[in-house]
Amino acid sequence: MHPNTDYLTFEFKKSVQAVNFGIPSSAYLHVPFCRRRCYYCDFPVFVVGDRKNGDNSGTIVQYVAVLCQEIQETPNLGASLKTVFFGGGTPSLLSVSQLSNILETVDRKFGIAAGAEISIEIDPGTFTLEQLRGYAAAGVNRVSLGVQAFQDELLQACGRSHSVAEIFEAVEIVRSAGIVNFSLDLISGLPHQTLEQWEASLKSAVEISPTHLSSYDLIVEQGTAFGRYFQAGAQPLPADETAAQMYRLARDILTGEGYEHYEISNYARDGYQCRHNRVYWENRPYYGLGMGAASYVEGRRLTRPRKTQEYYQWVRSMPVTFPATPKIGGETQHDIYPAIEQNFQVSENDVLLETLMLGLRLAEGVSLWALTEKFTQQTVDKIWHCLQPYWRQGWVEIITEDRAIATLGEGGKLPVSGNLRLSDPEGFLFSNTILADLFSKLGDDN
């Protein structure tokens, strides 16, 4: 989907039972295998070491078989897929035949539309030219290369298995394979990372000239190696102000080089926004398949088991237990799915909060007209009452239909049309503060 598409035009009914959540036309497939676990990673992964891949690992062979079984047992709700995304983990540890088998299974079950975006996450040093050409022949037309930094000492400090030299080798392989649409991932706020190192990484990435760049700020998660070693904002992690400077610097350098800052952490050349990830930010439904994968289907959010054997057991039980009607209001049904992380039907207020949380990540923000149509003018007035202090600070903006920043009167009365968005970069920088306030006040009112 291209950026000019109005992403808030689908209808919601007032009753949660009558909500038309739409039919999924996107699928996420989780491939959990990694050579090692990065020190910041809290994703569901399975470490196979440096010598194992899809060609010689019985564990990967078994997983692919179970994943294909899950795909086959998942109800097809009727729409062919416009985006498919292989995430991980390190999906580039799959052999060409394994990836082809998964895609063929997906196509037989759901259908893959002509012109679909088919993306795969790949890590430097984990794939060959022959392998990537095989992926492309199977249908892959977009890759996301996990770079993270252009300094060997920083790569080692965060547990990455590749070197800077392997980054450049990987880029050459991508180009030689004829894949034009490729993204680079970078992380700011790493231990011991300086502003100068971050600037150098940004400039190195720009020199490569990918069609897309993701720039993530490090989040120190509990249960990770970094979570045991470090505390956010304390040395050797950059201070909060330095982390904010890194964010502003990324925005200045990347937009200065012609990349559109279309989402809080993402930049793209014209026509190369990630169509799959926009499904999440637009709060549209999607299939999630594989260990630990989350799906959003028929108004239900379900997160699969995060451990291999529990996931296998859950898939084996699918013909009996899937689908099932969960309780409304966010309760997990451990009696039906004992290893499921989440399984709940979203309420109308959930939809509202998710629409704001996800939509305000986008540069265009959320449509005032669509918010009013879905959630009533009274609800929009509550949202604006909460956001007015941030509007006065310049962190929130109203954009008119001709994409100009609206000048509101002394009372700050909202127009009936246009978009509500966070300013770039300051509103994006303080998005957590703004959203926490919104959630608190809207949660209290409902």
Buried (B, 14 or more C-beta within 10 A) or exposed (E): BEBEEEBBEBEBEEEBEEBEBBBBBBBBBBBBBBBBBBBBBBBBBBEBEEEBBBBEBEBBEEBBEBBBBBBEBBEBBEBBBBBBBBBBBBBBBBBBEBBBBBBBBBBEBBBBBEEBBBBBBBBBBBBEEEBBBBBBEBBBBBBBBBBBBBBEEBBEBBBBBBBBEBBBBBBEBBEEBEBEBBBBBBBBBBBEBBBEBBBBBBEBBBEBEBBBBBBBBBEBEEEBBBBEEBEBBEEEBBEEEBBBBBBBBBBBBBBEBEBBBBBBBBBBBEEBBBBBBBBBBBBBBBBBBBBBBBBBBBBBBBBBBBBBEBBBBBBEBBEEEBEEEBEBEBEBBEEBBEBBBBBBBBBBBBBBBBBBBBBBBBBBBBBBBBBBBBBEEEBBEBBBEBBBEBBEEEBBBBBEEEEEEEEEEEEEEBEEEBBBBBBBBBBBBBBEEBBEBBBEBBEEEE
